[in-house]
Amino acid sequence: MAAGKRNKRKGRVQILKRLLIVCLLTAIPIPIAVCIYLGIRVGVLKARVEELQSETARLRSEAQRMEASLQEVQAKAERNQVRTEEDSIRIWEQQAQETAPARAPQSEIRKVYLTFDDGPSIYTDDILDILKEYDVKATFFVVGKGKEPYEESLRRIVKEGHTLAMHSYSHVYEEIYASKEAFIWDVNTLQDYLYEVTGVHPDIYRFPGGSSNHTSQVEMQELKGYLDEIGITWYDWNISGGDATGHLDKERIIRNCTANLENYGEAVILLHDAADKKTTVEALRGIIETILEMEDTVIVPITKDTLPIQHGT
């Protein structure tokens, strides 16, 4: 009897041992399989991360290349615009040499018009402060695109009695002169923008690069005719401060603006209002003082009654 009980107990122990062995044999492969699976997934993900890092590096390199190309295109466009303006100045100077200058009769007052292209800019308020200091008025041929930070300067130009005139909306020659339709859009967009900001609907214009520029894909005569049709008077210049390119010292700019003034009864001086024209601002007091010291000479803003100075006419 006791032997039978021992045999039964021994049998149950063996069964339990077998069950335990079976459980162990069954459980061990599962974590091994999980580890193998996770190892494979980690390898796949690592490869994917490396692939994404490589793609990111390629895209970053491509973006840098495109940015460099864009900067090169923009720089080239700016150089072309500068050269165009230089060409216009040179053409005008050649024309002026071929014809007798309009000398001011001694009995008449010489009128000098200070004009500033390309603004408003970080220096517009400085220019306005100097003009206010000497109680003289000027003409600002302004640009519209990207000038939102300087809208208060536009309003100040009008408020302080200066002439607000148009130079272009975008100041990108390739866009403005691509077609007559493009030119019309640019003029109308600028005019509407200035009216919205200042309440003034300007009717005075200066062609980017001057009316004798060689950039336009359209005959300039056609564009001039359009301005005439809508009642806009356009002006070039007959004296240049020379500040369109480079960084002339202020004494040179003063000489450029004043050395030949006595040859003209109506002198339209070309200067620039832009972020890289600090020297122009520094020269302004000297320009104004030299002009005001001349006999029978006044500084006045351009109006619709001003005799247009136009290249090639």
C-alpha positions as CSV (number, residue, x, y, z in Angstrom):
1,M,0.0,0.0,0.0
2,A,2.7,2.4,1.0
3,A,4.8,1.4,-2.0
4,G,1.8,2.1,-4.3
5,K,1.5,5.6,-2.9
6,R,5.2,6.2,-3.4
7,N,4.9,5.1,-7.0
8,K,2.0,7.3,-7.6
9,R,3.7,10.3,-6.1
10,K,6.8,9.5,-8.1
11,G,4.7,9.3,-11.2
12,R,3.2,12.8,-10.5
13,V,6.6,14.3,-9.9
14,Q,7.8,12.9,-13.2
15,I,4.8,14.3,-15.0
16,L,5.4,17.7,-13.5
17,K,9.0,17.5,-14.5
18,R,8.0,16.7,-18.0
19,L,5.5,19.5,-18.1
20,L,8.1,21.9,-16.7
21,I,10.6,20.8,-19.4
22,V,8.0,21.2,-22.1
23,C,7.1,24.7,-20.9
24,L,10.7,25.7,-20.8
25,L,11.3,24.3,-24.3
26,T,8.3,26.1,-25.5
27,A,9.1,29.5,-23.8
28,I,12.7,29.8,-24.8
29,P,12.2,30.1,-28.6
30,I,9.7,32.9,-28.2
31,P,12.1,35.5,-26.8
32,I,14.7,34.3,-29.1
33,A,12.4,34.8,-32.0
34,V,11.4,38.2,-30.7
35,C,15.0,39.2,-30.4
36,I,15.7,38.0,-33.9
37,Y,12.7,40.0,-35.2
38,L,13.6,43.1,-33.3
39,G,17.2,42.8,-34.5
40,I,16.0,42.6,-38.1
41,R,13.7,45.6,-37.6
42,V,16.5,47.7,-36.0
43,G,18.7,46.9,-38.9
44,V,16.0,47.9,-41.4
45,L,15.3,51.1,-39.4
46,K,19.0,51.9,-39.2
47,A,19.3,51.5,-42.9
48,R,16.3,53.7,-43.4
49,V,17.7,56.4,-41.1
50,E,21.0,56.3,-43.0
51,E,19.0,56.6,-46.3
52,L,17.1,59.6,-44.9
53,Q,20.2,61.3,-43.6
54,S,21.8,60.8,-47.1
55,E,18.7,62.2,-48.8
56,T,18.6,65.2,-46.3
57,A,22.3,65.9,-47.0
58,R,21.6,65.7,-50.8
59,L,18.6,68.1,-50.5
60,R,20.6,70.5,-48.3
61,S,23.3,70.5,-50.9
62,E,20.8,71.1,-53.6
63,A,19.2,73.9,-51.7
64,Q,22.5,75.6,-51.1
65,R,23.3,75.2,-54.8
66,M,20.0,76.7,-55.8
67,E,20.4,79.6,-53.3
68,A,23.9,80.3,-54.7
69,S,22.5,80.2,-58.2
70,L,19.7,82.6,-57.2
71,Q,22.2,85.0,-55.6
72,E,24.3,84.9,-58.7
73,V,21.2,85.7,-60.9
74,Q,20.2,88.5,-58.6
75,A,23.7,89.9,-58.5
76,K,23.9,89.7,-62.3
77,A,20.5,91.5,-62.6
78,E,21.7,94.2,-60.3
79,R,24.9,94.6,-62.3
80,N,22.9,94.8,-65.5
81,Q,20.7,97.4,-64.0
82,V,23.7,99.4,-62.8
83,R,25.3,99.2,-66.2
84,T,22.0,100.2,-67.8
85,E,21.9,103.3,-65.7
86,E,25.5,104.1,-66.4
87,D,24.8,103.7,-70.1
88,S,21.9,106.2,-69.9
89,I,24.2,108.7,-68.1
90,R,26.9,108.3,-70.7
91,I,24.4,108.7,-73.5
92,W,23.1,111.8,-72.0
93,E,26.5,113.3,-71.4
94,Q,27.4,112.6,-75.0
95,Q,24.3,114.3,-76.2
96,A,25.0,117.2,-73.8
97,Q,28.5,117.7,-75.3
98,E,27.1,117.7,-78.9
99,T,24.6,120.4,-78.1
100,A,25.0,123.8,-76.5
101,P,23.9,123.7,-72.8
102,A,20.8,125.6,-71.8
103,R,22.6,128.4,-70.0
104,A,20.5,130.5,-67.7
105,P,20.0,134.1,-68.8
106,Q,21.3,136.5,-66.2
107,S,17.9,138.0,-65.7
108,E,16.3,134.7,-64.9
109,I,16.4,132.4,-61.9
110,R,18.2,129.1,-62.3
111,K,16.1,126.2,-61.0
112,V,17.7,123.2,-59.5
113,Y,15.8,120.0,-58.9
114,L,17.2,117.5,-56.4
115,T,15.8,114.1,-57.4
116,F,16.2,110.8,-55.5
117,D,15.7,107.4,-57.2
118,D,15.0,103.9,-55.7
119,G,13.6,104.8,-52.3
120,P,12.2,104.8,-49.8
121,S,15.1,103.2,-47.8
122,I,16.7,103.3,-44.4
123,Y,18.1,106.7,-45.3
124,T,14.9,108.4,-46.5
125,D,14.2,110.0,-43.1
126,D,17.8,111.2,-42.9
127,I,17.4,112.8,-46.3
128,L,14.1,114.4,-45.3
129,D,15.7,115.7,-42.1
130,I,18.4,117.4,-44.0
131,L,16.0,118.9,-46.6
132,K,13.9,120.2,-43.7
133,E,17.0,121.7,-42.1
134,Y,17.6,123.8,-45.2
135,D,13.9,124.3,-46.0
136,V,14.2,123.0,-49.5
137,K,12.0,120.6,-51.4
138,A,13.0,117.6,-53.5
139,T,11.5,115.0,-55.8
140,F,11.4,111.3,-54.8
141,F,11.1,108.8,-57.7
142,V,10.1,105.8,-55.6
143,V,9.7,102.0,-55.9
144,G,6.8,100.0,-54.5
145,K,7.7,96.4,-54.2
146,G,9.2,95.4,-50.8
147,K,8.8,99.0,-49.4
148,E,6.1,98.2,-46.9
149,P,8.5,98.9,-43.9
150,Y,9.0,102.4,-45.2
151,E,5.4,103.5,-45.8
152,E,5.6,106.1,-43.1
153,S,8.5,107.7,-45.0
154,L,6.3,107.8,-48.1
155,R,3.6,109.6,-46.1
156,R,6.2,112.0,-44.7
157,I,7.5,112.9,-48.2
158,V,4.0,114.0,-49.1
159,K,3.3,115.7,-45.7
160,E,6.4,117.8,-45.9
161,G,5.7,119.2,-49.4
162,H,8.1,117.1,-51.5
163,T,7.0,115.6,-54.8
164,L,6.2,112.0,-54.7
165,A,6.9,110.5,-58.2
166,M,7.1,107.1,-59.7
167,H,10.2,105.0,-60.6
168,S,8.7,101.5,-61.0
169,Y,6.9,99.0,-58.8
170,S,9.4,96.1,-59.0
171,H,12.6,97.9,-60.3
172,V,13.4,94.6,-62.0
173,Y,14.3,95.6,-65.6
174,E,13.7,92.2,-67.1
175,E,10.1,92.2,-65.7
176,I,9.2,95.9,-66.3
177,Y,10.5,95.9,-69.9
178,A,9.5,92.4,-70.9
179,S,6.4,93.7,-72.8
180,K,4.2,96.7,-73.1
181,E,1.6,94.9,-71.0
182,A,4.2,94.2,-68.3
183,F,5.2,97.9,-68.3
184,I,1.5,99.0,-68.0
185,W,1.0,96.6,-65.1
186,D,4.0,97.9,-63.3
187,V,3.0,101.5,-63.7
188,N,-0.6,101.0,-62.6
189,T,0.4,98.8,-59.7
190,L,2.8,101.4,-58.3
191,Q,0.4,104.2,-58.9
192,D,-2.4,102.3,-57.0
193,Y,-0.1,101.3,-54.2
194,L,1.1,104.9,-53.6
195,Y,-2.5,106.2,-53.7
196,E,-3.4,103.6,-51.1
197,V,-0.5,104.5,-48.8
198,T,-0.4,108.3,-49.2
199,G,-3.7,109.4,-50.8
200,V,-1.6,110.9,-53.7
201,H,-2.1,109.7,-57.3
202,P,1.3,110.5,-58.8
203,D,1.5,111.7,-62.4
204,I,5.3,112.1,-62.7
205,Y,7.6,109.2,-63.7
206,R,11.2,108.3,-64.4
207,F,12.0,105.2,-66.4
208,P,14.3,102.7,-64.6
209,G,17.7,103.1,-66.3
210,G,16.4,106.3,-68.0
211,S,14.4,106.7,-71.1
212,S,17.4,105.9,-73.3
213,N,18.1,102.5,-71.7
214,H,19.0,99.5,-73.9
215,T,17.3,96.9,-71.7
216,S,13.7,97.3,-72.8
217,Q,12.3,94.5,-75.0
218,V,9.8,97.1,-76.2
219,E,10.5,100.2,-78.2
220,M,10.8,103.0,-75.6
221,Q,8.9,105.3,-77.8
222,E,5.9,103.0,-77.4
223,L,6.2,103.2,-73.6
224,K,6.6,106.9,-73.7
225,G,3.5,107.2,-75.8
226,Y,1.6,105.2,-73.2
227,L,2.6,107.5,-70.4
228,D,1.6,110.5,-72.6
229,E,-1.8,108.9,-73.2
230,I,-2.6,108.5,-69.5
231,G,-1.4,112.0,-68.6
232,I,1.9,111.0,-66.9
233,T,4.9,113.2,-67.5
234,W,8.3,111.5,-67.5
235,Y,11.7,113.0,-66.6
236,D,15.3,112.0,-67.0
237,W,18.2,114.2,-65.7
238,N,21.0,116.4,-67.0
239,I,23.3,116.2,-64.0
240,S,24.3,113.0,-62.3
241,G,25.8,112.7,-58.8
242,G,27.5,109.5,-60.0
243,D,26.3,107.5,-57.0
244,A,24.6,104.8,-59.0
245,T,27.6,102.6,-58.7
246,G,30.6,102.2,-56.4
247,H,31.1,104.2,-53.3
248,L,32.3,107.6,-54.2
249,D,33.5,109.8,-51.4
250,K,31.1,112.7,-50.5
251,E,33.4,115.4,-52.0
252,R,33.3,113.7,-55.4
253,I,29.5,113.5,-55.3
254,I,29.3,117.1,-54.3
255,R,31.5,118.1,-57.3
256,N,29.6,115.9,-59.7
257,C,26.3,117.7,-58.6
258,T,27.6,121.2,-58.6
259,A,30.6,121.7,-60.9
260,N,28.5,122.4,-64.1
261,L,25.4,123.9,-62.6
262,E,26.1,127.3,-64.1
263,N,25.7,125.8,-67.6
264,Y,22.0,125.1,-67.0
265,G,18.9,127.1,-66.5
266,E,17.0,124.0,-65.5
267,A,19.2,121.4,-63.7
268,V,17.7,118.0,-62.8
269,I,20.2,116.3,-60.5
270,L,20.1,112.5,-60.3
271,L,20.9,111.0,-56.8
272,H,19.9,107.8,-55.1
273,D,18.1,106.9,-52.0
274,A,19.1,103.3,-51.1
275,A,20.5,101.2,-48.3
276,D,24.0,101.3,-49.8
277,K,24.1,105.1,-50.5
278,K,25.2,106.4,-47.1
279,T,27.8,108.6,-48.8
280,T,25.1,110.3,-50.8
281,V,23.4,111.3,-47.5
282,E,26.7,112.6,-46.2
283,A,27.2,114.7,-49.3
284,L,23.7,116.2,-49.3
285,R,24.4,119.1,-47.0
286,G,27.4,120.1,-49.1
287,I,25.4,119.9,-52.3
288,I,22.6,122.1,-50.9
289,E,24.9,124.7,-49.4
290,T,26.9,125.0,-52.6
291,I,23.7,125.5,-54.6
292,L,22.2,128.0,-52.2
293,E,25.4,130.0,-52.3
294,M,25.0,130.5,-56.1
295,E,23.4,133.8,-57.3
296,D,19.9,133.6,-58.8
297,T,19.5,130.0,-58.0
298,V,16.8,128.1,-56.2
299,I,16.1,124.5,-55.3
300,V,12.6,123.4,-56.2
301,P,10.6,120.2,-56.6
302,I,9.4,118.9,-59.9
303,T,5.8,119.6,-60.7
304,K,3.6,119.2,-63.8
305,D,4.7,122.7,-64.8
306,T,8.4,121.8,-64.8
307,L,10.1,121.8,-68.2
308,P,10.8,118.0,-68.8
309,I,14.4,117.1,-69.1
310,Q,14.2,114.1,-71.5
311,H,17.1,112.2,-73.1
312,G,17.1,112.1,-76.9
313,T,14.4,114.7,-77.2
